[in-house]
């Protein structure tokens, strides 16, 4: 068996142990190992959870925080839209007042 074949067989074995496709390359295998070795206690603490919180519970909390942030972004977009509408209305009012002033000044110099 050549060195290349042996290396490919080793990579396939690692991939199988990790539950990823057997034809995964070395970078994919390293990425999967890194993903699995994520510092879950630190992640949990950063989320305000107990350091012994499970990775699955951390992921649930991350999704909850993302949903909360998305809702806040939507609220801010609505607020911005309302402010833009008020700004447009104020500009129209200013244009109308300018037109009235100009008409008045033309009629009564």
C-alpha positions as CSV (number, residue, x, y, z in Angstrom):
1,X,0.0,0.0,0.0
2,X,1.4,3.4,-1.0
3,X,1.9,6.3,1.4
4,X,-0.9,8.2,-0.3
5,X,-3.3,5.3,0.0
6,X,-2.4,4.8,3.7
7,X,-2.9,8.5,4.4
8,X,-6.3,8.4,2.6
9,X,-7.3,5.3,4.6
10,X,-6.2,7.1,7.9
11,X,-8.3,10.2,6.9
12,X,-11.3,8.0,6.1
13,X,-10.9,6.3,9.5
14,X,-10.8,9.6,11.3
15,X,-13.8,10.8,9.3
16,X,-15.7,7.7,10.2
17,X,-15.0,8.2,13.9
18,X,-16.2,11.8,13.7
19,X,-19.3,10.8,11.8
20,X,-18.5,12.9,8.7
21,X,-18.3,11.6,5.1
22,X,-15.4,9.2,4.5
23,X,-14.1,11.3,1.6
24,X,-13.6,14.4,3.8
25,X,-10.3,16.1,3.4
26,X,-7.8,16.8,6.1
27,X,-9.1,20.4,6.5
28,X,-12.7,19.2,7.1
29,X,-11.5,16.7,9.6
30,X,-9.5,19.3,11.5
31,X,-12.4,21.7,11.4
32,X,-14.7,19.1,12.8
33,X,-12.3,18.2,15.6
34,X,-12.0,22.0,16.4
35,X,-15.8,22.4,16.4
36,X,-16.1,19.5,18.8
37,X,-13.5,20.9,21.1
38,X,-15.2,24.3,21.4
39,X,-14.7,25.8,24.9
40,X,-18.3,25.1,26.0
41,X,-17.7,26.2,29.7
42,X,-16.5,29.6,28.5
43,X,-19.3,29.9,25.9
44,X,-21.8,29.1,28.6
45,X,-20.4,31.7,31.0
46,X,-20.4,34.3,28.2
47,X,-24.1,33.6,27.7
48,X,-24.7,34.0,31.4
49,X,-25.2,30.3,32.0
50,X,-23.6,27.9,34.4
51,X,-20.2,26.6,33.1
52,X,-21.4,23.1,33.2
53,X,-24.3,23.8,30.8
54,X,-24.5,21.3,28.0
55,X,-23.4,22.3,24.5
56,X,-27.0,21.6,23.3
57,X,-28.4,24.0,25.9
58,X,-25.8,26.6,24.9
59,X,-26.9,26.3,21.3
60,X,-30.5,26.8,22.4
61,X,-29.6,29.9,24.3
62,X,-27.6,31.2,21.3
63,X,-30.7,30.7,19.1
64,X,-32.9,32.5,21.7
65,X,-30.5,35.4,21.9
66,X,-30.3,35.6,18.0
67,X,-34.2,35.6,17.9
68,X,-34.3,38.3,20.5
69,X,-31.8,40.4,18.6
70,X,-33.6,39.9,15.4
71,X,-36.8,41.1,17.0
72,X,-35.0,44.2,18.3
73,X,-33.6,44.9,14.8
74,X,-37.2,44.7,13.4
75,X,-38.4,47.1,16.1
76,X,-35.7,49.5,15.3
77,X,-36.4,49.3,11.6
78,X,-40.1,50.2,12.3
79,X,-39.0,53.1,14.5
80,X,-36.7,54.4,11.8
81,X,-39.5,54.1,9.2
82,X,-41.8,56.0,11.5
83,X,-39.2,58.7,12.0
84,X,-38.6,58.9,8.2
85,X,-42.3,59.4,7.6
86,X,-42.5,62.2,10.3
87,X,-39.4,63.8,8.7
88,X,-41.1,63.7,5.2
89,X,-44.3,65.2,6.6
90,X,-42.3,68.0,8.3
91,X,-40.4,68.7,5.0
92,X,-43.7,68.9,3.1
93,X,-45.1,71.3,5.8
94,X,-41.9,73.5,5.5
95,X,-42.3,73.5,1.7
96,X,-46.0,74.5,2.0
97,X,-45.1,77.3,4.5
98,X,-42.4,78.5,2.2
99,X,-44.8,78.5,-0.8
100,X,-47.4,80.4,1.3
101,X,-44.8,82.9,2.4
102,X,-43.6,83.4,-1.1
103,X,-47.2,83.9,-2.4
104,X,-47.9,86.4,0.4
105,X,-44.7,88.3,-0.3
106,X,-45.6,88.4,-4.0
107,X,-49.2,89.6,-3.3
108,X,-48.2,92.0,-0.5
109,X,-44.6,93.3,-1.2
